[in-house]
Amino acid sequence: MFRTRTTVIVAGLAGLALRVAWPLADPAADLSWSGGVLTDPPANTLPARFAIEYGDWTRVPIAERLVYPLLNAVAWLGYSAFGPTRLATQLLAAAIGIATVLALGGALRRSGPGAAATGVVLGSLAYWIGMYSRVLMAENLVTLMLVVATLLALRPDRTSHAAAGALAVAAALFGKALAAAFLPGLALFLVLRSRRVATLGPPAAGGAAVAAVWLAAVFLPHRAELIEWASRSSLGQTSITFAGWLIRSPIAPFEMVREAWMFHQMPVIASVGLWFAVVTVSHRGTLRKRLNDGSALFALWFLGACVAYALLPYRAPRYFVLIAFPLVACAAAQLAEMVRRLADEPPRPAFLPRLLFLLLVSFGLLDLARHWERRVGEAFLLESFSRVGDTLEALPAHVAASVGIAAVLFTVTLALRRVRPHPWPRRTIGVSLLAVAVSVNLAQWARWTGSRSYTIEHAKESLAAIVGPSAVLIGGFAPLLAQGSGRLAVPQFGGWSGARPLTDHGATHVLLTGAIDRAEFDARFPDLGPRARLVQRWPVRGAWVSGVELLRLPPAAEAAYPPTELEWAIDARRDEDWSGALELFEGLPRLPDVLAFEADWLGRADEARSRLLRAIALRPHDPALHTNLGTLAFRNGDLPAARAHWRRALRIEPGHRELRELLRRATP
């Protein structure tokens, strides 16, 4: 018991220490569960931030305040204590993450101290490396609530079961609607364990009480606003008819695996956890044993949620945070069980479950190869390391290759069962798999500590230096970049479907997240878009972000917002008034990289290089600075130095095609 508690404490404190040591650092793009640098959906906590910054909640539409009330309540408490800053958001996320990991260990305790300790270790590593607690978002808080509901459901008394049902329904109605995918697994677990349908009475009563409160206090008084919000937030998503669902259902699990990050971010945990879940529901003796120790609840939760997610027309990467934890719990229980038993024969699930497991694992491994091929190619600045990625890009080809590999593996497993002279060395296999899982996550952790990015923080700093305190910003990135500056920032969800957000809030600036967002804005405002002045562009990239542009709206907004000296200087540079721009820029020492271009255009190359080096010392992970330094070296005929700087920029921002092409042309 002492070792288990020590492991729990050390793993939890290690995760918290790393999160606090670099609270504002973003992960490398290939380590982020979101598929890119952007890991902050800041609008979820905007009501709490506005309540602290402006003294009321009314600056945010009422639907925004009602969709995530639990999240905003927790955020409001944290912001009240530490201020409405990004640092406070990160530390709140860290606290929620540690609490979830510890609750996971408690839920696995009935499976033995080894399972509890393994769950905490894997949970800490996978949780922090997978960046599940990257920010205080609804999925993180709901995950904690569902793990606590699991703890309550494992108790034998009716009161605990009622509390579990109430907490699960509260997670779905007041936290995140996707939490409802936990409820079928909870109901099935309670019925199978007790063999009585009447067991559902207490959790149903608890859930119904919470649902009644939600209906009376939230939905009925504000149903029009909530329905309008739901239609707006689902813009671009398509509904599925029953016929469409029948057509899509065979490929839905494969689509889900590709859209998730669980196989290519934690392949060993995902494979072992999936095996545990499949065996649990397909082998009667194993199911009964795991119902008794409670671990079957994690398997039922995971599989039920996977079925529900497969039916969704849209699956954002953060949605999978909710089912990552039961998957980690399944892997921990399976590995602990294998380590305990020296030579037991593993259970034999039926033909179809085994084949389905091998098919999904084969599909996941090929997806892992596809991701790693791209990473290797990007690391060595190669367009393609092999033909795997191109071949598997089409889903039918990916599925066909997986079927072939699964058939071979299935045949091999049948042959091994016939010729194997000795029992399976389960303990050796379990220890090896556990070592590999821990090693993979530790390697990812080490990579994160060496490739932390502060791009968002640098963009926040320069935004505060660029725009005045009376600026009103609108856009998907606006709340994030304006956080803590006192400037009013309003999120913009979906397409630019109407002019109301601009006029309602008196917007002076627009933040656009890449070419697609810019094209939608220009199409919606054909007269406004071409006249908006580009003030700054930041190299923030993510799965749906290809750089963030700050636009100042036309002079009509200047009556309420006088442009800053920096904005006038940027206008002068745009008009090629280099002397006037440099004179204005000289009073802005916080942005030495901006001054470098003016010095270069005036023929002061040494000064330009010196300013860029100073900027790189301040922001070493900003790819634009290395790109500019390489361009400066190229202009002065130093091709080796230019290539070196451009390669450094590409390693930070491997998706920059124009720079890759420029480097290819400059390489003999």
Salt bridges, closest charged atoms under 4 A:
ASP26 OD1 - ARG86 NH2 3.12
ASP26 OD1 - ARG134 NH2 2.73
ASP30 OD2 - ARG447 NH2 2.99
ASP40 OD1 - ARG86 NH2 2.74
GLU64 OE2 - ARG232 NH2 3.33
GLU139 OE2 - LYS176 NZ 3.16
GLU139 OE2 - ARG318 NE 3.42
GLU228 OE2 - ARG232 NE 3.48
GLU255 OE1 - ARG248 NH2 2.74
GLU255 OE1 - ARG315 NH2 3.48
GLU259 OE1 - ARG315 NE 2.52
GLU337 OE1 - LYS289 NZ 2.80
GLU337 OE2 - ARG290 NH2 2.88
GLU337 OE2 - ARG426 NH2 3.89
ASP344 OD2 - ARG341 NE 3.62
GLU345 OE2 - ARG348 NH2 3.78
GLU345 OE2 - ARG417 NH1 3.46
GLU345 OE2 - ARG420 NH2 3.19
ASP367 OD2 - HIS264 ND1 3.90
ASP367 OD1 - ARG370 NH2 2.70
ASP367 OD2 - HIS371 NE2 3.62
GLU383 OE2 - ARG660 NE 3.50
GLU383 OE2 - ARG664 NH2 3.23
ASP390 OD2 - ARG387 NH1 3.31
GLU393 OE1 - ARG370 NH1 3.64
GLU457 OE2 - ARG86 NH1 2.48
ASP504 OD2 - ARG500 NE 3.60
ASP522 OD2 - ARG518 NE 3.24
GLU549 OE1 - ARG518 NH1 3.06
GLU558 OE2 - ARG552 NE 3.95
GLU567 OE2 - HIS509 NE2 2.78
GLU567 OE2 - ARG552 NH1 3.76
ASP571 OD1 - ARG533 NH2 3.54
ASP571 OD2 - ARG552 NH2 2.84
ASP575 OD1 - ARG533 NH2 3.98
GLU586 OE2 - ARG611 NH2 3.45
ASP593 OD2 - ARG619 NH2 3.07
GLU598 OE2 - ARG573 NE 3.85
ASP600 OD2 - ARG635 NH1 2.21
GLU607 OE1 - ARG604 NE 2.69
GLU607 OE2 - ARG611 NH2 2.78
ASP622 OD2 - ARG619 NE 3.26
GLU653 OE2 - ARG541 NE 1.95
GLU658 OE1 - HIS656 ND1 3.31
GLU661 OE1 - ARG664 NH1 2.76
GLU661 OE2 - ARG665 NE 3.21
